[in-house]
Amino acid sequence: MSDAAAKRRARQTLINLLLSLGATIGVMLVLILAVPRDDSNRVQAVDYQEIASQAASEAPGTLLVPTLPLDWYSNAARYRSVAQDGVATWYAGFVGPNSEFIAMTQGFDVNQTWIQIQLEANKPTGEITLGDQSWTIYETTKTNSPAKSKDFLMLLEYQSHAVLVYGVAPKQQLEDFATQLSLLIETN
């Protein structure tokens, strides 16, 4: 065998390797570009008003059902009848246009144990009057980054019930939401 034939075979192996690599990258790019991807929001809106109307007959009190701004939606809503802790609860979570999150938990015939569990060891830092109701503000003792939904809570105890408002939204939005709940409590 000649030296020229050996060099040609060595070059051909390198060329074949580069062609194979190019073909593999080309197929990969075609697959990446051709496979459709769903970029829509995976969290589906929930009809919290419908869920509340279905649960209203079972609840031991009036469920608080706020009205949302047009660009907000509910991502979760559930009513839980009395369980092992002895407290029936109504929960609804709401998402705003800039990924704000506000949630409310309403407890019926609450006890201090239930309230402490909901507060998650947050400490009281003040009070605010919204409508004719005095809400107690609780804040976390540690800094979470990113902020957690129960780093800032507002608690209102009324009659034998309680409602908590919390979330990852500006405090003004949380206060506006709590004001709406105060007005609903006053009218019921």
MODELLER restraints for C-alpha pairs under 7 A, 6 or more apart:
rsr = mdl.restraints
at = mdl.atoms
rsr.add(forms.Gaussian(group=physical.xy_distance, feature=features.Distance(at['CA:43:A'], at['CA:75:A']), mean=6.61, stdev=0.5))
rsr.add(forms.Gaussian(group=physical.xy_distance, feature=features.Distance(at['CA:44:A'], at['CA:75:A']), mean=6.38, stdev=0.5))
rsr.add(forms.Gaussian(group=physical.xy_distance, feature=features.Distance(at['CA:45:A'], at['CA:73:A']), mean=6.04, stdev=0.5))
rsr.add(forms.Gaussian(group=physical.xy_distance, feature=features.Distance(at['CA:45:A'], at['CA:74:A']), mean=5.53, stdev=0.5))
rsr.add(forms.Gaussian(group=physical.xy_distance, feature=features.Distance(at['CA:45:A'], at['CA:75:A']), mean=5.06, stdev=0.5))
rsr.add(forms.Gaussian(group=physical.xy_distance, feature=features.Distance(at['CA:46:A'], at['CA:74:A']), mean=5.33, stdev=0.5))
rsr.add(forms.Gaussian(group=physical.xy_distance, feature=features.Distance(at['CA:46:A'], at['CA:75:A']), mean=5.43, stdev=0.5))
rsr.add(forms.Gaussian(group=physical.xy_distance, feature=features.Distance(at['CA:46:A'], at['CA:76:A']), mean=5.90, stdev=0.5))
rsr.add(forms.Gaussian(group=physical.xy_distance, feature=features.Distance(at['CA:46:A'], at['CA:77:A']), mean=6.97, stdev=0.5))
rsr.add(forms.Gaussian(group=physical.xy_distance, feature=features.Distance(at['CA:47:A'], at['CA:74:A']), mean=6.92, stdev=0.5))
rsr.add(forms.Gaussian(group=physical.xy_distance, feature=features.Distance(at['CA:48:A'], at['CA:74:A']), mean=6.43, stdev=0.5))
rsr.add(forms.Gaussian(group=physical.xy_distance, feature=features.Distance(at['CA:48:A'], at['CA:77:A']), mean=5.39, stdev=0.5))
rsr.add(forms.Gaussian(group=physical.xy_distance, feature=features.Distance(at['CA:48:A'], at['CA:92:A']), mean=6.95, stdev=0.5))
rsr.add(forms.Gaussian(group=physical.xy_distance, feature=features.Distance(at['CA:49:A'], at['CA:65:A']), mean=6.60, stdev=0.5))
rsr.add(forms.Gaussian(group=physical.xy_distance, feature=features.Distance(at['CA:51:A'], at['CA:77:A']), mean=6.91, stdev=0.5))
rsr.add(forms.Gaussian(group=physical.xy_distance, feature=features.Distance(at['CA:51:A'], at['CA:78:A']), mean=6.98, stdev=0.5))
rsr.add(forms.Gaussian(group=physical.xy_distance, feature=features.Distance(at['CA:52:A'], at['CA:63:A']), mean=6.80, stdev=0.5))
rsr.add(forms.Gaussian(group=physical.xy_distance, feature=features.Distance(at['CA:55:A'], at['CA:79:A']), mean=6.39, stdev=0.5))
rsr.add(forms.Gaussian(group=physical.xy_distance, feature=features.Distance(at['CA:56:A'], at['CA:62:A']), mean=6.97, stdev=0.5))
rsr.add(forms.Gaussian(group=physical.xy_distance, feature=features.Distance(at['CA:56:A'], at['CA:63:A']), mean=6.51, stdev=0.5))
rsr.add(forms.Gaussian(group=physical.xy_distance, feature=features.Distance(at['CA:60:A'], at['CA:108:A']), mean=6.69, stdev=0.5))
rsr.add(forms.Gaussian(group=physical.xy_distance, feature=features.Distance(at['CA:61:A'], at['CA:108:A']), mean=6.78, stdev=0.5))
rsr.add(forms.Gaussian(group=physical.xy_distance, feature=features.Distance(at['CA:63:A'], at['CA:90:A']), mean=6.95, stdev=0.5))
rsr.add(forms.Gaussian(group=physical.xy_distance, feature=features.Distance(at['CA:64:A'], at['CA:181:A']), mean=6.74, stdev=0.5))
rsr.add(forms.Gaussian(group=physical.xy_distance, feature=features.Distance(at['CA:64:A'], at['CA:184:A']), mean=6.70, stdev=0.5))
rsr.add(forms.Gaussian(group=physical.xy_distance, feature=features.Distance(at['CA:66:A'], at['CA:180:A']), mean=6.73, stdev=0.5))
rsr.add(forms.Gaussian(group=physical.xy_distance, feature=features.Distance(at['CA:66:A'], at['CA:181:A']), mean=6.62, stdev=0.5))
rsr.add(forms.Gaussian(group=physical.xy_distance, feature=features.Distance(at['CA:71:A'], at['CA:96:A']), mean=6.46, stdev=0.5))
rsr.add(forms.Gaussian(group=physical.xy_distance, feature=features.Distance(at['CA:71:A'], at['CA:97:A']), mean=5.86, stdev=0.5))
rsr.add(forms.Gaussian(group=physical.xy_distance, feature=features.Distance(at['CA:72:A'], at['CA:94:A']), mean=6.75, stdev=0.5))
rsr.add(forms.Gaussian(group=physical.xy_distance, feature=features.Distance(at['CA:72:A'], at['CA:95:A']), mean=5.61, stdev=0.5))
rsr.add(forms.Gaussian(group=physical.xy_distance, feature=features.Distance(at['CA:72:A'], at['CA:96:A']), mean=4.51, stdev=0.5))
rsr.add(forms.Gaussian(group=physical.xy_distance, feature=features.Distance(at['CA:72:A'], at['CA:97:A']), mean=6.21, stdev=0.5))
rsr.add(forms.Gaussian(group=physical.xy_distance, feature=features.Distance(at['CA:73:A'], at['CA:94:A']), mean=5.59, stdev=0.5))
rsr.add(forms.Gaussian(group=physical.xy_distance, feature=features.Distance(at['CA:73:A'], at['CA:95:A']), mean=5.52, stdev=0.5))
rsr.add(forms.Gaussian(group=physical.xy_distance, feature=features.Distance(at['CA:73:A'], at['CA:96:A']), mean=6.80, stdev=0.5))
rsr.add(forms.Gaussian(group=physical.xy_distance, feature=features.Distance(at['CA:74:A'], at['CA:93:A']), mean=5.60, stdev=0.5))
rsr.add(forms.Gaussian(group=physical.xy_distance, feature=features.Distance(at['CA:74:A'], at['CA:94:A']), mean=4.27, stdev=0.5))
rsr.add(forms.Gaussian(group=physical.xy_distance, feature=features.Distance(at['CA:74:A'], at['CA:95:A']), mean=6.16, stdev=0.5))
rsr.add(forms.Gaussian(group=physical.xy_distance, feature=features.Distance(at['CA:75:A'], at['CA:93:A']), mean=5.73, stdev=0.5))
rsr.add(forms.Gaussian(group=physical.xy_distance, feature=features.Distance(at['CA:75:A'], at['CA:94:A']), mean=5.79, stdev=0.5))
rsr.add(forms.Gaussian(group=physical.xy_distance, feature=features.Distance(at['CA:75:A'], at['CA:95:A']), mean=6.66, stdev=0.5))
rsr.add(forms.Gaussian(group=physical.xy_distance, feature=features.Distance(at['CA:76:A'], at['CA:92:A']), mean=5.60, stdev=0.5))
rsr.add(forms.Gaussian(group=physical.xy_distance, feature=features.Distance(at['CA:76:A'], at['CA:93:A']), mean=5.17, stdev=0.5))
rsr.add(forms.Gaussian(group=physical.xy_distance, feature=features.Distance(at['CA:77:A'], at['CA:91:A']), mean=5.50, stdev=0.5))
rsr.add(forms.Gaussian(group=physical.xy_distance, feature=features.Distance(at['CA:77:A'], at['CA:92:A']), mean=4.22, stdev=0.5))
rsr.add(forms.Gaussian(group=physical.xy_distance, feature=features.Distance(at['CA:77:A'], at['CA:93:A']), mean=6.39, stdev=0.5))
rsr.add(forms.Gaussian(group=physical.xy_distance, feature=features.Distance(at['CA:78:A'], at['CA:90:A']), mean=6.01, stdev=0.5))
rsr.add(forms.Gaussian(group=physical.xy_distance, feature=features.Distance(at['CA:78:A'], at['CA:91:A']), mean=5.40, stdev=0.5))
rsr.add(forms.Gaussian(group=physical.xy_distance, feature=features.Distance(at['CA:78:A'], at['CA:92:A']), mean=6.61, stdev=0.5))
rsr.add(forms.Gaussian(group=physical.xy_distance, feature=features.Distance(at['CA:79:A'], at['CA:89:A']), mean=5.82, stdev=0.5))
rsr.add(forms.Gaussian(group=physical.xy_distance, feature=features.Distance(at['CA:79:A'], at['CA:90:A']), mean=4.51, stdev=0.5))
rsr.add(forms.Gaussian(group=physical.xy_distance, feature=features.Distance(at['CA:79:A'], at['CA:91:A']), mean=6.36, stdev=0.5))
rsr.add(forms.Gaussian(group=physical.xy_distance, feature=features.Distance(at['CA:80:A'], at['CA:88:A']), mean=5.61, stdev=0.5))
rsr.add(forms.Gaussian(group=physical.xy_distance, feature=features.Distance(at['CA:80:A'], at['CA:89:A']), mean=5.22, stdev=0.5))
rsr.add(forms.Gaussian(group=physical.xy_distance, feature=features.Distance(at['CA:80:A'], at['CA:90:A']), mean=6.43, stdev=0.5))
rsr.add(forms.Gaussian(group=physical.xy_distance, feature=features.Distance(at['CA:81:A'], at['CA:88:A']), mean=4.50, stdev=0.5))
rsr.add(forms.Gaussian(group=physical.xy_distance, feature=features.Distance(at['CA:81:A'], at['CA:89:A']), mean=6.57, stdev=0.5))
rsr.add(forms.Gaussian(group=physical.xy_distance, feature=features.Distance(at['CA:82:A'], at['CA:88:A']), mean=4.25, stdev=0.5))
rsr.add(forms.Gaussian(group=physical.xy_distance, feature=features.Distance(at['CA:87:A'], at['CA:107:A']), mean=6.25, stdev=0.5))
rsr.add(forms.Gaussian(group=physical.xy_distance, feature=features.Distance(at['CA:87:A'], at['CA:108:A']), mean=5.85, stdev=0.5))
rsr.add(forms.Gaussian(group=physical.xy_distance, feature=features.Distance(at['CA:87:A'], at['CA:109:A']), mean=6.18, stdev=0.5))
rsr.add(forms.Gaussian(group=physical.xy_distance, feature=features.Distance(at['CA:87:A'], at['CA:110:A']), mean=5.77, stdev=0.5))
rsr.add(forms.Gaussian(group=physical.xy_distance, feature=features.Distance(at['CA:88:A'], at['CA:107:A']), mean=5.82, stdev=0.5))
rsr.add(forms.Gaussian(group=physical.xy_distance, feature=features.Distance(at['CA:88:A'], at['CA:108:A']), mean=5.38, stdev=0.5))
rsr.add(forms.Gaussian(group=physical.xy_distance, feature=features.Distance(at['CA:89:A'], at['CA:105:A']), mean=6.64, stdev=0.5))
rsr.add(forms.Gaussian(group=physical.xy_distance, feature=features.Distance(at['CA:89:A'], at['CA:106:A']), mean=5.45, stdev=0.5))
rsr.add(forms.Gaussian(group=physical.xy_distance, feature=features.Distance(at['CA:89:A'], at['CA:107:A']), mean=4.52, stdev=0.5))
rsr.add(forms.Gaussian(group=physical.xy_distance, feature=features.Distance(at['CA:89:A'], at['CA:108:A']), mean=6.31, stdev=0.5))
rsr.add(forms.Gaussian(group=physical.xy_distance, feature=features.Distance(at['CA:90:A'], at['CA:105:A']), mean=5.69, stdev=0.5))
rsr.add(forms.Gaussian(group=physical.xy_distance, feature=features.Distance(at['CA:90:A'], at['CA:106:A']), mean=5.03, stdev=0.5))
rsr.add(forms.Gaussian(group=physical.xy_distance, feature=features.Distance(at['CA:90:A'], at['CA:107:A']), mean=6.60, stdev=0.5))
rsr.add(forms.Gaussian(group=physical.xy_distance, feature=features.Distance(at['CA:91:A'], at['CA:104:A']), mean=5.70, stdev=0.5))
rsr.add(forms.Gaussian(group=physical.xy_distance, feature=features.Distance(at['CA:91:A'], at['CA:105:A']), mean=4.50, stdev=0.5))
rsr.add(forms.Gaussian(group=physical.xy_distance, feature=features.Distance(at['CA:91:A'], at['CA:106:A']), mean=6.40, stdev=0.5))
rsr.add(forms.Gaussian(group=physical.xy_distance, feature=features.Distance(at['CA:92:A'], at['CA:103:A']), mean=5.71, stdev=0.5))
rsr.add(forms.Gaussian(group=physical.xy_distance, feature=features.Distance(at['CA:92:A'], at['CA:104:A']), mean=5.57, stdev=0.5))
rsr.add(forms.Gaussian(group=physical.xy_distance, feature=features.Distance(at['CA:92:A'], at['CA:105:A']), mean=6.79, stdev=0.5))
rsr.add(forms.Gaussian(group=physical.xy_distance, feature=features.Distance(at['CA:93:A'], at['CA:102:A']), mean=5.92, stdev=0.5))
rsr.add(forms.Gaussian(group=physical.xy_distance, feature=features.Distance(at['CA:93:A'], at['CA:103:A']), mean=4.18, stdev=0.5))
rsr.add(forms.Gaussian(group=physical.xy_distance, feature=features.Distance(at['CA:93:A'], at['CA:104:A']), mean=6.51, stdev=0.5))
rsr.add(forms.Gaussian(group=physical.xy_distance, feature=features.Distance(at['CA:94:A'], at['CA:101:A']), mean=5.67, stdev=0.5))
rsr.add(forms.Gaussian(group=physical.xy_distance, feature=features.Distance(at['CA:94:A'], at['CA:102:A']), mean=5.20, stdev=0.5))
rsr.add(forms.Gaussian(group=physical.xy_distance, feature=features.Distance(at['CA:94:A'], at['CA:103:A']), mean=5.98, stdev=0.5))
rsr.add(forms.Gaussian(group=physical.xy_distance, feature=features.Distance(at['CA:95:A'], at['CA:101:A']), mean=4.68, stdev=0.5))
rsr.add(forms.Gaussian(group=physical.xy_distance, feature=features.Distance(at['CA:95:A'], at['CA:102:A']), mean=6.58, stdev=0.5))
rsr.add(forms.Gaussian(group=physical.xy_distance, feature=features.Distance(at['CA:100:A'], at['CA:168:A']), mean=5.78, stdev=0.5))
rsr.add(forms.Gaussian(group=physical.xy_distance, feature=features.Distance(at['CA:100:A'], at['CA:169:A']), mean=4.80, stdev=0.5))
rsr.add(forms.Gaussian(group=physical.xy_distance, feature=features.Distance(at['CA:101:A'], at['CA:167:A']), mean=5.19, stdev=0.5))
rsr.add(forms.Gaussian(group=physical.xy_distance, feature=features.Distance(at['CA:101:A'], at['CA:168:A']), mean=4.99, stdev=0.5))
rsr.add(forms.Gaussian(group=physical.xy_distance, feature=features.Distance(at['CA:101:A'], at['CA:169:A']), mean=5.67, stdev=0.5))
rsr.add(forms.Gaussian(group=physical.xy_distance, feature=features.Distance(at['CA:102:A'], at['CA:166:A']), mean=5.78, stdev=0.5))
rsr.add(forms.Gaussian(group=physical.xy_distance, feature=features.Distance(at['CA:102:A'], at['CA:167:A']), mean=4.31, stdev=0.5))
rsr.add(forms.Gaussian(group=physical.xy_distance, feature=features.Distance(at['CA:102:A'], at['CA:168:A']), mean=6.40, stdev=0.5))
rsr.add(forms.Gaussian(group=physical.xy_distance, feature=features.Distance(at['CA:102:A'], at['CA:169:A']), mean=6.55, stdev=0.5))
rsr.add(forms.Gaussian(group=physical.xy_distance, feature=features.Distance(at['CA:102:A'], at['CA:174:A']), mean=6.85, stdev=0.5))
rsr.add(forms.Gaussian(group=physical.xy_distance, feature=features.Distance(at['CA:103:A'], at['CA:165:A']), mean=5.80, stdev=0.5))
rsr.add(forms.Gaussian(group=physical.xy_distance, feature=features.Distance(at['CA:103:A'], at['CA:166:A']), mean=5.44, stdev=0.5))
rsr.add(forms.Gaussian(group=physical.xy_distance, feature=features.Distance(at['CA:103:A'], at['CA:167:A']), mean=5.72, stdev=0.5))
rsr.add(forms.Gaussian(group=physical.xy_distance, feature=features.Distance(at['CA:104:A'], at['CA:163:A']), mean=6.83, stdev=0.5))
rsr.add(forms.Gaussian(group=physical.xy_distance, feature=features.Distance(at['CA:104:A'], at['CA:164:A']), mean=5.43, stdev=0.5))
rsr.add(forms.Gaussian(group=physical.xy_distance, feature=features.Distance(at['CA:104:A'], at['CA:165:A']), mean=4.58, stdev=0.5))
rsr.add(forms.Gaussian(group=physical.xy_distance, feature=features.Distance(at['CA:104:A'], at['CA:166:A']), mean=6.47, stdev=0.5))
rsr.add(forms.Gaussian(group=physical.xy_distance, feature=features.Distance(at['CA:105:A'], at['CA:163:A']), mean=5.61, stdev=0.5))
rsr.add(forms.Gaussian(group=physical.xy_distance, feature=features.Distance(at['CA:105:A'], at['CA:164:A']), mean=5.21, stdev=0.5))
rsr.add(forms.Gaussian(group=physical.xy_distance, feature=features.Distance(at['CA:105:A'], at['CA:165:A']), mean=6.80, stdev=0.5))
rsr.add(forms.Gaussian(group=physical.xy_distance, feature=features.Distance(at['CA:106:A'], at['CA:162:A']), mean=5.79, stdev=0.5))
rsr.add(forms.Gaussian(group=physical.xy_distance, feature=features.Distance(at['CA:106:A'], at['CA:163:A']), mean=4.21, stdev=0.5))
rsr.add(forms.Gaussian(group=physical.xy_distance, feature=features.Distance(at['CA:106:A'], at['CA:164:A']), mean=6.39, stdev=0.5))
rsr.add(forms.Gaussian(group=physical.xy_distance, feature=features.Distance(at['CA:107:A'], at['CA:161:A']), mean=5.63, stdev=0.5))
rsr.add(forms.Gaussian(group=physical.xy_distance, feature=features.Distance(at['CA:107:A'], at['CA:162:A']), mean=5.22, stdev=0.5))
rsr.add(forms.Gaussian(group=physical.xy_distance, feature=features.Distance(at['CA:107:A'], at['CA:163:A']), mean=6.15, stdev=0.5))
rsr.add(forms.Gaussian(group=physical.xy_distance, feature=features.Distance(at['CA:108:A'], at['CA:160:A']), mean=6.78, stdev=0.5))
rsr.add(forms.Gaussian(group=physical.xy_distance, feature=features.Distance(at['CA:108:A'], at['CA:161:A']), mean=4.60, stdev=0.5))
rsr.add(forms.Gaussian(group=physical.xy_distance, feature=features.Distance(at['CA:108:A'], at['CA:162:A']), mean=6.73, stdev=0.5))
rsr.add(forms.Gaussian(group=physical.xy_distance, feature=features.Distance(at['CA:109:A'], at['CA:160:A']), mean=4.91, stdev=0.5))
rsr.add(forms.Gaussian(group=physical.xy_distance, feature=features.Distance(at['CA:109:A'], at['CA:161:A']), mean=5.11, stdev=0.5))
rsr.add(forms.Gaussian(group=physical.xy_distance, feature=features.Distance(at['CA:110:A'], at['CA:160:A']), mean=6.24, stdev=0.5))
rsr.add(forms.Gaussian(group=physical.xy_distance, feature=features.Distance(at['CA:110:A'], at['CA:161:A']), mean=5.54, stdev=0.5))
rsr.add(forms.Gaussian(group=physical.xy_distance, feature=features.Distance(at['CA:110:A'], at['CA:162:A']), mean=6.66, stdev=0.5))
rsr.add(forms.Gaussian(group=physical.xy_distance, feature=features.Distance(at['CA:122:A'], at['CA:138:A']), mean=5.62, stdev=0.5))
rsr.add(forms.Gaussian(group=physical.xy_distance, feature=features.Distance(at['CA:122:A'], at['CA:139:A']), mean=5.21, stdev=0.5))
rsr.add(forms.Gaussian(group=physical.xy_distance, feature=features.Distance(at['CA:122:A'], at['CA:140:A']), mean=4.55, stdev=0.5))
rsr.add(forms.Gaussian(group=physical.xy_distance, feature=features.Distance(at['CA:122:A'], at['CA:141:A']), mean=6.30, stdev=0.5))
rsr.add(forms.Gaussian(group=physical.xy_distance, feature=features.Distance(at['CA:123:A'], at['CA:138:A']), mean=5.18, stdev=0.5))
rsr.add(forms.Gaussian(group=physical.xy_distance, feature=features.Distance(at['CA:123:A'], at['CA:139:A']), mean=5.58, stdev=0.5))
rsr.add(forms.Gaussian(group=physical.xy_distance, feature=features.Distance(at['CA:123:A'], at['CA:140:A']), mean=6.35, stdev=0.5))
rsr.add(forms.Gaussian(group=physical.xy_distance, feature=features.Distance(at['CA:123:A'], at['CA:141:A']), mean=6.79, stdev=0.5))
rsr.add(forms.Gaussian(group=physical.xy_distance, feature=features.Distance(at['CA:124:A'], at['CA:136:A']), mean=6.87, stdev=0.5))
rsr.add(forms.Gaussian(group=physical.xy_distance, feature=features.Distance(at['CA:124:A'], at['CA:137:A']), mean=5.68, stdev=0.5))
rsr.add(forms.Gaussian(group=physical.xy_distance, feature=features.Distance(at['CA:124:A'], at['CA:138:A']), mean=4.22, stdev=0.5))
rsr.add(forms.Gaussian(group=physical.xy_distance, feature=features.Distance(at['CA:124:A'], at['CA:139:A']), mean=6.45, stdev=0.5))
rsr.add(forms.Gaussian(group=physical.xy_distance, feature=features.Distance(at['CA:125:A'], at['CA:137:A']), mean=5.68, stdev=0.5))
rsr.add(forms.Gaussian(group=physical.xy_distance, feature=features.Distance(at['CA:125:A'], at['CA:138:A']), mean=5.54, stdev=0.5))
rsr.add(forms.Gaussian(group=physical.xy_distance, feature=features.Distance(at['CA:125:A'], at['CA:139:A']), mean=6.47, stdev=0.5))
rsr.add(forms.Gaussian(group=physical.xy_distance, feature=features.Distance(at['CA:126:A'], at['CA:136:A']), mean=6.02, stdev=0.5))
rsr.add(forms.Gaussian(group=physical.xy_distance, feature=features.Distance(at['CA:126:A'], at['CA:137:A']), mean=5.22, stdev=0.5))
rsr.add(forms.Gaussian(group=physical.xy_distance, feature=features.Distance(at['CA:127:A'], at['CA:134:A']), mean=6.60, stdev=0.5))
rsr.add(forms.Gaussian(group=physical.xy_distance, feature=features.Distance(at['CA:127:A'], at['CA:135:A']), mean=5.55, stdev=0.5))
rsr.add(forms.Gaussian(group=physical.xy_distance, feature=features.Distance(at['CA:127:A'], at['CA:136:A']), mean=4.43, stdev=0.5))
rsr.add(forms.Gaussian(group=physical.xy_distance, feature=features.Distance(at['CA:127:A'], at['CA:137:A']), mean=5.51, stdev=0.5))
rsr.add(forms.Gaussian(group=physical.xy_distance, feature=features.Distance(at['CA:128:A'], at['CA:134:A']), mean=5.74, stdev=0.5))
rsr.add(forms.Gaussian(group=physical.xy_distance, feature=features.Distance(at['CA:128:A'], at['CA:135:A']), mean=5.30, stdev=0.5))
rsr.add(forms.Gaussian(group=physical.xy_distance, feature=features.Distance(at['CA:128:A'], at['CA:136:A']), mean=6.54, stdev=0.5))
rsr.add(forms.Gaussian(group=physical.xy_distance, feature=features.Distance(at['CA:129:A'], at['CA:135:A']), mean=6.04, stdev=0.5))
rsr.add(forms.Gaussian(group=physical.xy_distance, feature=features.Distance(at['CA:130:A'], at['CA:179:A']), mean=5.13, stdev=0.5))
rsr.add(forms.Gaussian(group=physical.xy_distance, feature=features.Distance(at['CA:130:A'], at['CA:182:A']), mean=6.59, stdev=0.5))
rsr.add(forms.Gaussian(group=physical.xy_distance, feature=features.Distance(at['CA:131:A'], at['CA:179:A']), mean=6.05, stdev=0.5))
rsr.add(forms.Gaussian(group=physical.xy_distance, feature=features.Distance(at['CA:131:A'], at['CA:182:A']), mean=5.86, stdev=0.5))
rsr.add(forms.Gaussian(group=physical.xy_distance, feature=features.Distance(at['CA:131:A'], at['CA:183:A']), mean=6.29, stdev=0.5))
rsr.add(forms.Gaussian(group=physical.xy_distance, feature=features.Distance(at['CA:133:A'], at['CA:182:A']), mean=6.16, stdev=0.5))
rsr.add(forms.Gaussian(group=physical.xy_distance, feature=features.Distance(at['CA:134:A'], at['CA:156:A']), mean=6.76, stdev=0.5))
rsr.add(forms.Gaussian(group=physical.xy_distance, feature=features.Distance(at['CA:135:A'], at['CA:154:A']), mean=6.04, stdev=0.5))
rsr.add(forms.Gaussian(group=physical.xy_distance, feature=features.Distance(at['CA:135:A'], at['CA:155:A']), mean=5.42, stdev=0.5))
rsr.add(forms.Gaussian(group=physical.xy_distance, feature=features.Distance(at['CA:135:A'], at['CA:156:A']), mean=4.81, stdev=0.5))
rsr.add(forms.Gaussian(group=physical.xy_distance, feature=features.Distance(at['CA:136:A'], at['CA:154:A']), mean=5.61, stdev=0.5))
rsr.add(forms.Gaussian(group=physical.xy_distance, feature=features.Distance(at['CA:136:A'], at['CA:155:A']), mean=5.14, stdev=0.5))
rsr.add(forms.Gaussian(group=physical.xy_distance, feature=features.Distance(at['CA:136:A'], at['CA:156:A']), mean=6.48, stdev=0.5))
rsr.add(forms.Gaussian(group=physical.xy_distance, feature=features.Distance(at['CA:137:A'], at['CA:153:A']), mean=5.82, stdev=0.5))
rsr.add(forms.Gaussian(group=physical.xy_distance, feature=features.Distance(at['CA:137:A'], at['CA:154:A']), mean=4.62, stdev=0.5))
rsr.add(forms.Gaussian(group=physical.xy_distance, feature=features.Distance(at['CA:137:A'], at['CA:155:A']), mean=6.45, stdev=0.5))
rsr.add(forms.Gaussian(group=physical.xy_distance, feature=features.Distance(at['CA:138:A'], at['CA:152:A']), mean=5.88, stdev=0.5))
rsr.add(forms.Gaussian(group=physical.xy_distance, feature=features.Distance(at['CA:138:A'], at['CA:153:A']), mean=5.04, stdev=0.5))
rsr.add(forms.Gaussian(group=physical.xy_distance, feature=features.Distance(at['CA:138:A'], at['CA:154:A']), mean=6.19, stdev=0.5))
rsr.add(forms.Gaussian(group=physical.xy_distance, feature=features.Distance(at['CA:139:A'], at['CA:151:A']), mean=5.50, stdev=0.5))
rsr.add(forms.Gaussian(group=physical.xy_distance, feature=features.Distance(at['CA:139:A'], at['CA:152:A']), mean=4.62, stdev=0.5))
rsr.add(forms.Gaussian(group=physical.xy_distance, feature=features.Distance(at['CA:139:A'], at['CA:153:A']), mean=6.30, stdev=0.5))
rsr.add(forms.Gaussian(group=physical.xy_distance, feature=features.Distance(at['CA:140:A'], at['CA:151:A']), mean=4.85, stdev=0.5))
rsr.add(forms.Gaussian(group=physical.xy_distance, feature=features.Distance(at['CA:140:A'], at['CA:152:A']), mean=6.58, stdev=0.5))
rsr.add(forms.Gaussian(group=physical.xy_distance, feature=features.Distance(at['CA:147:A'], at['CA:168:A']), mean=6.80, stdev=0.5))
rsr.add(forms.Gaussian(group=physical.xy_distance, feature=features.Distance(at['CA:148:A'], at['CA:168:A']), mean=6.75, stdev=0.5))
rsr.add(forms.Gaussian(group=physical.xy_distance, feature=features.Distance(at['CA:149:A'], at['CA:166:A']), mean=6.21, stdev=0.5))
rsr.add(forms.Gaussian(group=physical.xy_distance, feature=features.Distance(at['CA:149:A'], at['CA:167:A']), mean=4.14, stdev=0.5))
rsr.add(forms.Gaussian(group=physical.xy_distance, feature=features.Distance(at['CA:149:A'], at['CA:168:A']), mean=5.14, stdev=0.5))
rsr.add(forms.Gaussian(group=physical.xy_distance, feature=features.Distance(at['CA:150:A'], at['CA:166:A']), mean=5.70, stdev=0.5))
rsr.add(forms.Gaussian(group=physical.xy_distance, feature=features.Distance(at['CA:150:A'], at['CA:167:A']), mean=6.04, stdev=0.5))
rsr.add(forms.Gaussian(group=physical.xy_distance, feature=features.Distance(at['CA:152:A'], at['CA:166:A']), mean=5.94, stdev=0.5))
rsr.add(forms.Gaussian(group=physical.xy_distance, feature=features.Distance(at['CA:153:A'], at['CA:164:A']), mean=6.61, stdev=0.5))
rsr.add(forms.Gaussian(group=physical.xy_distance, feature=features.Distance(at['CA:153:A'], at['CA:165:A']), mean=5.73, stdev=0.5))
rsr.add(forms.Gaussian(group=physical.xy_distance, feature=features.Distance(at['CA:153:A'], at['CA:166:A']), mean=4.60, stdev=0.5))
rsr.add(forms.Gaussian(group=physical.xy_distance, feature=features.Distance(at['CA:154:A'], at['CA:164:A']), mean=5.53, stdev=0.5))
rsr.add(forms.Gaussian(group=physical.xy_distance, feature=features.Distance(at['CA:154:A'], at['CA:165:A']), mean=5.11, stdev=0.5))
rsr.add(forms.Gaussian(group=physical.xy_distance, feature=features.Distance(at['CA:154:A'], at['CA:166:A']), mean=6.40, stdev=0.5))
rsr.add(forms.Gaussian(group=physical.xy_distance, feature=features.Distance(at['CA:155:A'], at['CA:163:A']), mean=5.88, stdev=0.5))
rsr.add(forms.Gaussian(group=physical.xy_distance, feature=features.Distance(at['CA:155:A'], at['CA:164:A']), mean=4.58, stdev=0.5))
rsr.add(forms.Gaussian(group=physical.xy_distance, feature=features.Distance(at['CA:155:A'], at['CA:165:A']), mean=6.63, stdev=0.5))
rsr.add(forms.Gaussian(group=physical.xy_distance, feature=features.Distance(at['CA:156:A'], at['CA:162:A']), mean=5.52, stdev=0.5))
rsr.add(forms.Gaussian(group=physical.xy_distance, feature=features.Distance(at['CA:156:A'], at['CA:163:A']), mean=5.37, stdev=0.5))
rsr.add(forms.Gaussian(group=physical.xy_distance, feature=features.Distance(at['CA:156:A'], at['CA:164:A']), mean=6.50, stdev=0.5))
rsr.add(forms.Gaussian(group=physical.xy_distance, feature=features.Distance(at['CA:157:A'], at['CA:163:A']), mean=6.58, stdev=0.5))
rsr.add(forms.Gaussian(group=physical.xy_distance, feature=features.Distance(at['CA:165:A'], at['CA:174:A']), mean=6.98, stdev=0.5))
rsr.add(forms.Gaussian(group=physical.xy_distance, feature=features.Distance(at['CA:165:A'], at['CA:178:A']), mean=6.55, stdev=0.5))
rsr.add(forms.Gaussian(group=physical.xy_distance, feature=features.Distance(at['CA:166:A'], at['CA:174:A']), mean=6.93, stdev=0.5))
